[in-house]
Amino acid sequence: MSNVIVGEDGIARCSWAGSDPEYQRYHDEEWGFPLHGRDRLFEKISLEGFQAGLSWITILKRRPGFRAAFAGFDPVVVAALGPDDVERLMLDSGIIRNRAKIEATIGNARAVLELTAENPAALDDLVWSFAPPPRARRPHSPSELPAETPESKALSRELRARGFRFVGATTMYALMQSAGLVDDHVVGCYRAEP
C-alpha cells in the first residue's frame, strides 16, 4: 500500500484518507489542525472514546447523530443526563449504542465541568500541556507512527485521575493526532510541512 493516495482531484493525501469524500474532507480540514476550546475538546474526547474498537470513518459518518444526541457536546447539558436519557440514547440509531460509552460520555461531561469550574480554559490547558515537542523527522509511512507515546500515556493517566473514562493511551494518541498536538501527515502528503 502506498503511503499517499492521489485523489480524483489530483491531491496527494495520507493513504488512510482513501477515496471517501468525507474522509478526504476530514483529512484536509480537521485532522492535525490545532483544536482548542472546552466544548470542542470534550466532543473530540467523546468521539475518540466511541471510536475505540471501531473505524474512525464509522464515527465520522455518525458525527451529526452524535452531535444531535449529545446537545452539540455542551458538557452542561450532557452532565445533566440521567438514566432515562441513557435508555433513550440506547435506542438512537444515529450513534453507537454502547451503554458503557454513553455512560462514560455523561461522566466525562461531569468531569469536564469539575475541571473547568474555576478556569474555563482548564481542559484546553490540561490537554495541550501534554503536547510533545515536534518530531525531528516526518514519518514516511503510517507504519512509522506509534499507537501510543509517553505523552499519551501521561495524558491518559491524568484524565483518569480526574474521573474520565475511555481515555486510554492509544485513544489519547489518536486525540493528539486529530487535535493537532502532533503532526502525523506522512512525507508526500500535501498537508505535510517540509
Secondary structure, 3 states (H helix, E strand, C coil): CCCEEECCCCCEEEHHHCCCHHHHHHHHHCCCCCCCCHHHHHHHHHHHHHHCCCCHHHHHHHHHHHHHHCHHHCHHHHHCCCHHHHHHHCCCCCCCCCHHHHHHHHHHHHHHHHHCCCCCCHHHHHHHCCCCCCCCCCCCCHHHCCCCCHHHHHHHHHHHHCCCCCCCHHHHHHHHHHCCCCCCCCCCCCCCCC
